[in-house]
Amino acid sequence: MNMARLLLSLLLYSASALVFSGTLVIEIEIRNHLFYPAEVVVPAHKKVKLLIYNRDSTPEEFESYELNREKVIVGNSKAVVFIGPLEPGEYPFFGEFNMSTALGKVIVR
């Protein structure tokens, strides 16, 4: 990963991360069948709340075999997915209804 991409990831992580009652909240948007940000960085060994906004008018499914999560998010709505605590590593996720474009990953450090 080049330095500019790393800095952008850190900036997006900082901008999209909120702390709510001691639980880290990461906001992710679905727009035009893409996840924004496509990569999120979370701390190891901590529970994390993913707050996913589907800005498209069509439904999308947040799915990850590695995270053992699957959630349909209807168009123009939001959903909550809890993950963790996780070991360091990379955990891919995808939108099952748009598998060629809706791709992302959780990076645990």
N, C-alpha and C positions, 0 to 999 in steps of 0.2 A: 504494500500500500504506500503510495507516495505521500509526501508531507502535506500537500494541499488537501488531499482527500482525507487524511487523518484529522487535520484541523477542521475541515468541514463536518466530519462525523462528530467530533467533540462539540462543535458549536451547535449542531442540530440536537445532540444529546442534551446539552445544557438548556437549550430553548424549549425542548419538548418534555423535560423531566420536571415533575412537581413532587413535593413530598406531602403526603396526606396521612395523618395519624401514624407517622413512622414508617409507612409503606411507600416505597418509591413508585410514582405514577409516570408512565411513559405514554405520550400521545402519538398515535399513528393515524394518518389519513389515507383513505383510498380515494384517488382521483384519476379518472380516465383509465381505470383498471390497472393502476400502479399504486404501490405502497410508498408513502412519504413520511418519514425517511425510510429508505429500503433497508438500512442497517441501523440497529439500535445497540448501544453498549450499556450493559447492566452489570452491577457488582455481583461477584460470586457469593454463593451461600446466603443470599437474601431473597425474600419473597418480593415479587414485582407485580404491579397492576398495569396491564396494557389497556389503555382506553382508546378504542379504535372507532374512528368516525368514517362512515361510508358516505362520501360526498357525491357519489354517482347515483343515478336514479334506479339502477338495477342492483339486485342483491349480489353479494360476494361472500365467499366462505373463507375465513381465516383458518388455515389448517397447517399442522406440523406433526409429522410422525415422531420426530426427535423430542418435541415438547409434550407430546401426547395430548394435543389440544385440537379441537374442531368446533368452529362456531360460525353459523350463518348470520350475516349482518344485512338486514334488508336495506334497500336504497334509502338515502337521506336519513340515516339513523346512526346510532352508536351502540357499541357493545363493550363489555368488560371481559377480559381474559386474564386470569391470574397465572403466573408462571413462577417456578422456583420453589425453594432454593435450588440453584443449579451449580454444577461444577464448571470451572473455566472451560471454554471451548466455543464452538460456533454451532448454532441451532437454526437450520433453515426453516422458513415458513413460506406458504404460497396461498394464492387465491384459487381455489379449485375451479371456479367458474371461468377464470381467465389465466390458465396455467402458463401460457407463453409470455405474459407480461407482468402479472401480479406475483412478483418474487421478492423475497427479503430474507434477512437473517438477524437473529439475536446473537450478539457477541458478548460473551460472559468473561469478565476479567477479574 
